[in-house]
Amino acid sequence: MLIIFESILPIFLLVILGVVLKRTPLIRSDFWGGLEQFGYYVLFPALLFQTLSTTDFQAMESGRIGLVSLLGVSVITALMIALWPLLARRGMSGASYTSVFQTSTRWNGFMALAIAEKLTGQTGLSVIAIIMASIIVPLNLINVGIMVWFSGESRGLNTFVFKIITNPIIIGALLGVAVNVAGVAVYQPVMTAVDLIASASLGLGLVTVGAGLRVADALKPQPSVLLTVAMKLLVFPLVAVVLASVFGLSGEIVVMIALGAAVPTAMNGYVLAKQMGGDADLYAAAATVQTVAAFFTIPVVLYLAGQVAGG
């Protein structure tokens, strides 16, 4: 347990650095909005492209890892959709529901990659990359669809298609998978430039996560925020580990699958909430509380997953 805790501590220290820097006069306040946009449109897509285009998917149980990841997303999606009538009866608006849905299903790829690299090196990175390749596109399709349906915007097919084809995360992931599958050799100076951006993305991404957190929201979390904490940090990892065991996976692979499910929600969904009429304040509150709680839940989840998987 101590090894796991010490492995994730540097990641959370970068998040705390973002919290501190956002609240000091050292950096102008308008810088953070630009960094957030830069991360959403450049850093994270570049990281996804670099990781997915270079990962050897045949080197491990990529088929079963991908299937387990897709089934896990499907189960959580079904559970959240099933909860909508109950939440609506309790007065939750469609806009707020989109943020509850997003923060219960999205995952922080920056954090997952950073922890995976620290814990198991290339093995962890490869497993997380396979999970990314399997679920990032469908997960974004699902979340954009939920946003279009519940946020009050036009529900037309044209609106949905436009939001999908212009989403930088989906574009980066699809390009990475396409280059990998097609065996395309990217011009080396171009790939070197992508590598440089990707290498900067983990650290900057974690600092950006910290800058986007709202500390006051962690002191008195709303019931809807606590619901997202339970679904994302506890139920999602439980579903992932059960599915991985059912499909015969074991060892570090199961632990990394649990990690992908156990990290808090992604901050890029906050930008999506602002752009598509969701409840951005609720999203920020949920992301804050999840990130704080994850500091304690991730070591427990990884330890228990290791015991179950025999890793």
Sequence and secondary structure as in RCSB ss.txt:
>XXXX:A:sequence
MLIIFESILPIFLLVILGVVLKRTPLIRSDFWGGLEQFGYYVLFPALLFQTLSTTDFQAMESGRIGLVSLLGVSV
ITALMIALWPLLARRGMSGASYTSVFQTSTRWNGFMALAIAEKLTGQTGLSVIAIIMASIIVPLNLINVGIMVWF
SGESRGLNTFVFKIITNPIIIGALLGVAVNVAGVAVYQPVMTAVDLIASASLGLGLVTVGAGLRVADALKPQPSV
LLTVAMKLLVFPLVAVVLASVFGLSGEIVVMIALGAAVPTAMNGYVLAKQMGGDADLYAAAATVQTVAAFFTIPV
VLYLAGQVAGG
>XXXX:A:secstr
 HHHHHHHHHHHHHHHHHHHHHTSTTS THHHHHHHHHIIIIIHHHHHHHHHHH  TTTTTHHHHHHHHHHHHHH
HHHHHHHHHHHHHHTT  HHHHHHHHHHHH   HHHHHHHHHHHHTHHHHHHHHHHHHHHHHHHHHHHHHHHHHH
SSS   HHHHHHHHHT HHHHHHHHHHHHHHHT    HHHHHHHHHHHHHHHHHHHHHHHHH  HHHHHS  HHH
HHHHHIIIIIHHHHHHHHHHHTT  THHHHHHHHHHHS   THHHHHHHHTT  HHHHHHHHHHHHHHHHHHHHH
HHHHHHHHHT 
